[in-house]
Amino acid sequence: MRNHTPDLTAPLIFDGHNDVLLKLMLNGGLKNASDFITGRDGHIDIPRAKMGGFGGGFFALFTRPPVAGLSQADRYAQTDTPPYDMPLPAAISQAHALPVAMEQIAILLRLQDLGALKICHTTAELRACFASGKMGAIVHMEGAEAIEADL
């Protein structure tokens, strides 16, 4: 990373969706959550957030669909190959998705415990984060697979 002084007078950036929790889960989960504070390859972390004026965002809980027989690179290659007709992946079961969502929530709670961010439930909490310089996180579920049919 280049040495960069953030413009503290610029408006903060609020991200409508990020995959931080999935990325952290795939790269060691709870045991590597502190990498978010010290800096890591790819996506968002505290050093980059401070440099770029990132104030917070929606932190997605996401379960990737199982793709039998194809690597992620193969799936991406299919999207660039005519006729661009990829079959939809199989439905994700609640039994598979719930533990993934819970692991991602555990990572988010760990980040809060480490002081990296605050999970916000109200606009007042989010505004307080912006005023204090603490990253504000809103949890959102991308897909409803982890929710039981009867809620």
N, C-alpha and C positions, 0 to 999 in steps of 0.2 A: 504494500500500500504506500502511496505517496504521502508525504507529510502535508497535511491540508488543515487549514484553520477554518472551522465552520463559520458561516455568517449567522450570528445569533439574532440578527434583526429580521431575517427572512422568515416567512411563514413556515410552520412545520408541515411535513408531509404526512398524510394519513393514508395508509394503504388499504384498499378495499378487499384485498385477499392476499395471503401469503402462505407458503408451504413450509415454513420454518420447522414446525413440529414433525412433519413427515421426514424432512431432511435430517433432523436431529435423531429421529427414531432409527432411520436407516444407517446412520453413522455412529452407532454406539449407544443411543438412547440416554437414559439417566446418567450413566457413568461418564458420558462425554458432554453433558449439558453445559458444563462450565466453559466449553469451547465457545459458546454463544457470547460469553463475556469477554474472553481474551482475543477472539478473532478466529476465523476458520475459513476454509475454502468454500466459495459459493454462497449464494443466497444472502440472508440478512444476518448480521451480528452487531453487537454493541459498538465496536470501533467504526464500522461502516455507517451505522445508523447515525452516530454523532457527526461524522464527516458530512453526511448527506442531508442532515436536517430531518431525519425520520423520527416522527413523534409517536407513532404507534400504528396499529391496524387490526384487521380481522385475522386471527390466527386459526387456520383451517384444521379441522379434524377430518382426515381423509384416509379411506381404506382403498388401496389399489386393487383392481380386479385381478384375480389369478389368471395368468395367460399361459395355458399349457403349451409347451413345445416351442414357444417363441421368446427370444430375449427382448428386452425393451428396445435395443438397437434394431432388431428385425422388425418390430412393430412400427418404429419410426420410419424405417425404410419403406414399409408398405404404404405409408401415407404419401410417399413421393413417387409411387409407381402406378401408372395407369392400370386398371380403370378406377383406381382410388376407392375401391369397394371392399372395405374391411368388414368382416362380421363383427357384430357387437360381442363383447365378452359375456361370459356367463354371469348370471345374477350373483351377487355377493350375499352370502347368508348372514343373518344376524349373529349367529354363533361365531362366525369368523370376524365380523366387523367390530363387535363390541370390545373384545380384548385390545384390538388395535386402537380404537378411540380412547379407551381407558389408559393405554400406555402413553398416548400423545397428551392426554390431560395431565398425567403424572409428570411428564416432562415440563409442561407449562407451569404446573404448581412448583416444580423444582426451580425453574427460572425465577419465579416470584420469590421463593424462599432465599435464593441467592442474591436477591436485590436487583436483578437485571431488568425487571419490569413489574407492572402492577396489572392484575386482571381487573378490568373495569366492568361494573354492572350498571352504571348510570352515566349520563352525560356530565354530571358534576364531578364524578371520579375521573373521567377522561380529561376534563378541563383542568383539574388539579394536577394531573400528570403532566400535561402540556406546560403548565405554569412552573412546575418544579424541575422539569427536564427529565423526569422518569418516563420511560417508554410505557405507553398504555396499550393493553392487549384486550381485545374482545374475542371471545371464543365463538367460533361458528362451525357448524357441522356441514361438511360438503357431502351431500348425499345422506339418505336417511337409513342406510343399511343397519346401523348400530341400534336403531330404535325398534323395539318389539312392535308387532302389528297392532296390539291393543294399547300401545303407549303406556 
